[in-house]
Amino acid sequence: MKIKINGEDKTIADGLTISMLLDDLNIKKVGIAVEVNREIVPKTTHDKVLVNEGDVIEIVRMVGGG
């Protein structure tokens, strides 16, 4: 299915959860925030929320500093 991740069109397998998508993309789950269709997805639900056709996903890594 087709989705958009951080502004790029991607084709992924059907039936993936947010957690599975992060694994497929080799993204460490520590220090990130995930937004699906402009709504933050709590980390506690990453293994339950399914990615759907046409979803727009933003994955942001938290950066410290001043």
C-alpha positions as CSV (number, residue, x, y, z in Angstrom):
1,M,0.0,0.0,0.0
2,K,1.1,3.6,-0.5
3,I,1.8,6.0,2.3
4,K,3.8,9.2,2.8
5,I,6.6,9.2,5.4
6,N,8.3,12.5,6.2
7,G,7.2,13.9,2.9
8,E,8.3,10.9,0.8
9,D,6.0,8.5,-1.0
10,K,6.6,4.9,0.2
11,T,5.1,1.5,-0.7
12,I,4.8,-0.8,2.3
13,A,3.2,-4.2,3.1
14,D,-0.4,-4.3,4.3
15,G,-1.1,-5.0,7.9
16,L,1.8,-3.2,9.5
17,T,1.5,-1.5,12.9
18,I,3.5,1.7,13.7
19,S,5.9,-0.5,15.6
20,M,6.4,-2.9,12.7
21,L,6.9,0.0,10.3
22,L,9.6,1.5,12.5
23,D,11.3,-1.9,12.6
24,D,11.1,-2.2,8.8
25,L,12.7,1.3,8.5
26,N,15.4,0.4,11.0
27,I,14.4,3.3,13.2
28,K,15.2,3.0,16.9
29,K,12.1,3.6,19.0
30,V,13.8,5.6,21.7
31,G,13.6,9.4,21.5
32,I,11.2,9.6,18.6
33,A,7.6,10.9,18.1
34,V,5.2,9.6,15.5
35,E,2.4,11.5,14.0
36,V,-0.2,9.9,11.7
37,N,-2.5,12.3,9.8
38,R,-1.5,15.2,12.0
39,E,-2.3,13.3,15.3
40,I,0.5,12.2,17.7
41,V,0.4,8.5,18.3
42,P,1.3,7.6,21.9
43,K,4.2,5.2,22.2
44,T,2.0,2.9,24.3
45,T,-0.1,2.3,21.2
46,H,2.6,1.9,18.5
47,D,2.1,-1.9,18.6
48,K,-1.7,-1.6,18.2
49,V,-2.2,1.2,15.6
50,L,-2.3,0.0,12.0
51,V,-0.9,1.9,9.1
52,N,-3.6,2.5,6.4
53,E,-3.5,3.3,2.7
54,G,-2.8,7.0,2.2
55,D,-1.7,7.7,5.7
56,V,0.7,10.7,6.1
57,I,3.3,9.8,8.7
58,E,5.9,12.1,10.3
59,I,8.6,10.5,12.4
60,V,10.6,13.0,14.4
61,R,13.7,12.4,16.4
62,M,14.1,14.4,19.6
63,V,17.3,16.4,19.8
64,G,18.8,17.9,22.9
65,G,20.9,21.0,23.1
66,G,20.7,24.7,23.4
